[in-house]
Amino acid sequence: MNRRGQEIAFGLLIVLALALSLTAGFAMAGVKNNIQSQSSDVAALTSDLEFNDGYILAQAKLFGRQLTLECPSCSEQQLRSLGQEFEVKHNLKLPGAGNFFAKLRNGEFIFKEQNSKYRLEIQDLFVQSEIGANKIVRNFNICFEFDSEGNFVKDC
């Protein structure tokens, strides 16, 4: 029998097994890094979306307070004018802030008194977050109640 031929084949088998193991290891490491990268993108998207949402809600409460204190019985034209002024003063032009300030600028909101409480309603709002090809959009409505001193009381 030819032992020398078997030793060469066995040696090549060990080298081939090592090469395949290293290749599989590098492939798994690459997949793990890719998953971590995608995970961090999703975390950044949701964090950005939460920030934009919180920013718009805070601005809406500030706007409702201003309307309650400055103009509890204004006409529609006066409300629209106050909305335009608020937009000029407070709009930071954040890329994901959606259409909130456009709604104020165009007078697309309702502000009315009910039982010594004031109600601010804004329909069909959105905020968004975008990183690369990934995009999240959140649609919502705002309905807040304020007391006569302009303090936020509750959601409607």
Residue pairs with C-beta under 8 A, 6 or more apart in sequence:
41 131
41 132
41 134
42 134
44 129
44 131
45 129
45 130
45 131
45 134
45 135
45 136
46 129
46 136
48 96
48 129
48 131
49 96
49 127
49 128
49 129
49 136
49 138
51 96
52 94
52 96
52 97
52 98
52 127
52 128
52 129
53 127
53 138
53 140
55 94
55 97
56 97
56 98
56 100
56 125
56 127
56 142
57 142
59 90
59 100
60 100
60 120
60 122
60 142
60 144
61 144
61 152
62 90
63 83
63 86
63 90
63 104
63 120
64 111
64 118
64 120
64 144
64 146
64 150
64 152
65 146
65 150
65 151
65 152
66 82
66 86
66 150
67 74
67 79
67 82
67 111
67 118
67 120
68 118
68 146
68 147
68 148
68 149
68 150
69 149
69 150
70 82
71 78
71 79
71 82
72 113
72 118
72 148
73 113
74 82
74 111
76 107
79 107
79 109
79 111
80 106
80 107
83 103
83 104
83 105
83 106
83 107
83 109
84 104
84 105
86 104
87 101
87 104
87 105
90 101
91 97
91 101
95 130
96 127
96 128
96 129
96 130
97 127
98 125
98 126
98 127
98 128
99 124
99 125
99 126
100 122
100 125
100 127
102 108
103 109
103 122
103 125
104 122
108 122
108 123
109 120
109 121
109 122
110 119
110 120
110 121
110 122
111 118
111 119
111 120
111 121
112 118
112 119
113 119
116 147
116 148
117 145
117 146
117 147
117 148
117 153
118 145
118 146
118 147
118 148
119 143
119 144
119 145
119 146
119 156
120 142
120 143
120 144
120 146
121 141
121 142
121 143
121 156
122 141
122 142
123 141
124 139
124 141
125 139
125 140
125 141
125 142
126 137
126 138
126 139
126 140
127 137
127 138
127 140
128 135
128 136
128 137
128 138
129 135
129 136
130 136
143 155
143 156
144 152
144 153
144 154
144 155
144 156
145 152
145 153
145 154
145 155
145 156
146 152
146 153
147 153
